[in-house]
Amino acid sequence: MFKISTRGQYALLIMEDLAENTEENDSECFVPLRLLSHRRNLSTKYLEQILAKLVAANLVEGSRGINGGYRLTRPADKYTVGDILRVMEGNISPRNQNEGNTIESPGTTEFWAGFADVVNNYVDSVTLDKLAHKTHDFIGFEYCI
């Protein structure tokens, strides 16, 4: 069964944090790495690995210096959970494509294709701003340097 890795889960949490910050502070500020690290109790090295993938995919941008950190490259409502998870996980499929099991019938082939469609349609239907709104209503945080 397909499971979202810890990196994928943390990437989603970090993107949610950045979306919340962007919403509260007009997207002009960058959130420092140390604050992101502290908020999620993650080592900066581990967080840097996650953020490197997000930067390479142009989902976030980084800035160095005294006011450096990370921010979203576009409004939170323009990201889907699927966008973020695919950067970290690759293809989102409920079935391991690398097992080499080619014994299928037309019925099971259709089932697995339909199952993959349901999973992908769901992750593509949830936007980052929806996640950030729910978190803001629950916690109510903001931070920016």
Residue, then its C-alpha position, 0 to 999 in steps of 0.5 A: m500500500f502506498k504511504i506518504s513518507t515523513r518527508g512528504q508529510y513535513a513538506l506539507l506542514i512547512m508549506e502550510d506554515l509558509a501559507e499562513n505567514t504569507e496570508e498574515n504578512d502580505s507575502e513580503c517577508f521570508v520565514p527564517l529556517r530556524l523558526l520553521s525548524h523550531r516550530r516543527n521540532l525538526s533539525t535544520k539539516y533535515l528541513e534544508q533537504i525538504l526545502a531544497k526539493l521545494v525550491a527546485a520545484n519552484l514552490v518556494e523561494g529562499s533568500r539569504g542574509i539578515n532578513g532571509g528565509y523562505r516564502l511561497t512563490r505564488p498565492a496559497d490558493k494556487y497550490t494543491v496538496g497534490d502539487i506538494l506531495r508529487v514533488m516529494e513522493g513522485n507519482i501518487s498511486p495506491r499501488n507499487q509500480n515497481e513490483g513487476n506484478t503483471i498478472e492482471s485482469p481487465g477488471t483489476t486493471e480498471f479497479w486500480a486505475g479508478f482507485a488512482d483517479v480517486v486518490n489523485n482527484y482528492v489531493d488535487s482538490v485540496t488547496l494549501d489555503k484551505l489547510a492554512h485557514k483551518t490551522h489559523d482558525f485552530i491555532g492562530f499563529e504568525y511569524c516573520i522577521 
